[in-house]
């Protein structure tokens, strides 16, 4: 089941979706920050929260179309960063897919602007954000999260971009 969530892009609104096994509700994002929730409206989760990034689910939930370029695959805890290849700046859009576990948010930013983000929780949610070309002027991305948050992320360039 997919839950549509909104995240604020540099100059455009991007759609974020989440998959997990509970009741879903959507929360619109506010300028400069994004909100995402998964789970069951306050009911305790039966999912064991992972303690290392390699225990998180793979953010790529289905096979990628032929011609898709993987620009970055990484994992970690707390803050992180990546500089995407120049081809990302020429694409009409790129897609970020991530999962995270911990008591706070995971945000992707570039040049101080939030591109996408989510609330982490127990690590069972997988999030996707399409970043339009308008948001790709800065290829140095930062991942912000509390040190107690673990994460896995894959950034792809769809075929034909």
N, C-alpha and C positions, 0 to 999 in steps of 0.2 A: 504494500500500500504506500502511496506517495503523498506527502504533505507539502503543499506549496507554501513557501516562506519567502519573504522579500529581504533583500540586502541592498544597501546603498552603494552604487558604483561612483567612480570619480565624477562622471558627468551624465550618468544614466542609471536607471534602476535595473538591477539584474534579478533574475528569478533563482531562488534557492529551493531545492527540494530535499526532503529527508525521508528515510525509510526506517521504520522500526516496527516493533510488534505491539503497539498499544493504541489506545484511542488518540486521535490527533486533533489538534486545533491549530489555527494559524494566528500569528501575531504580526501586524504590519511593522516594518522597520521605521525607525525615526532617522532624520538626517544625521549623518556622522556616526551612527551606530546601527548595528543590526541585531536582531533578536531571532532566535530559533529555539523551538522547544520540541521535545519528543517525550514519549512516555504516557503515563496514565494519570493525569490530573491528580497528583499527590499520592497515589497508591504506591506502596513499596514495590520495587522491581525485583523480579526473581532472577534477573541476569546478574552473574558475578562480574563485578567491575574489574577489568584487566589492570595489571600493575606495570606492564612494560609495553612499549609501542608495538612490538612484534606479536603481541596477543590481541591487538585490535583487529576487527574485521578488515579485509581488503577494501579500500574505498572504491575500487572498480568492480561493480556488481554484475556486469555482463561483459561479453566479449566486445571489444572496440571495433568499429568499422574498419575495413581495409583502407589503408592510407592515413590512418590516425598517427600523429607524431607524439611520442611521449617527451615532453619538455623537461619534466622534473618528477622524481619520485623520492620521497624522503620521510623521515620519522624523527621524533624526538620528544622532549618534554620542555615545558616553559617556552621561552622566546626562541625564535629561529629566523633564518633569512635565506633567500635564494636570489640570484640574478638570472633571469630567464634569457635564453638565447635571442639574438636579434630578430630571428624569424617570427618570434611571438609578437613583436611590435608591428609587423607587417600583416598579421592575420586579421580577418574581419572579426574574429572572436576566438577566445581560448576558454577552456573549461577546467575548473578546479574541483576535485572530488576529495573529501576528507572525512575522517572520523576522529573523534577525540573522547577522552574520558577524564573526568575530574570535576571539581565543584564550581568551576567558573567557565568563562567564555573562551573561545578560540577565534581570533580575528586575523584576516589577511588584509594588509595595508600596503599602499604604495604612495610615496611622497606625502605621507601624513594623512591620506584619505583612506577610509575603509572601503575595500572592494567587496568583501563578503565576511560572514562570520556566523557563529552558532553558539548556543549553550551546549556544554559537553555532556554532563550526566554520566551514565554508566557505560558509555562507549558502544552502545548498540545502534546508535543512529549513524547513518551515512548521508553526507550532505554534498550537494552539487551546486555550483554557481557558474553560470556562463558570464564571462567578462567580455563585454563588447569592445571593439577596436578603440572606441572613445576612452576607455579606461586603460589602454595599453601604452600610454606615453612614457611611463616609468617602468622599467623592467626589473628594478631592484624591489623585491617584495619582502616584507617583514611579517612574521607570524608572531602574534602577541597572545600570551596566555600566562597564567600563574605558573610557578614552578611545579605545582602539584598536578598540572594537566599534562597528559601524554597524548600524542597525536601521530597520525599517518596521513600523508597527502600525495596526490598524483595530479599533475597539471598536464593537460593534453591540448593539442591543436587538432581539431577535427579535419577530416580530409577536405581538400578544396579550399582551405583557408590559407 
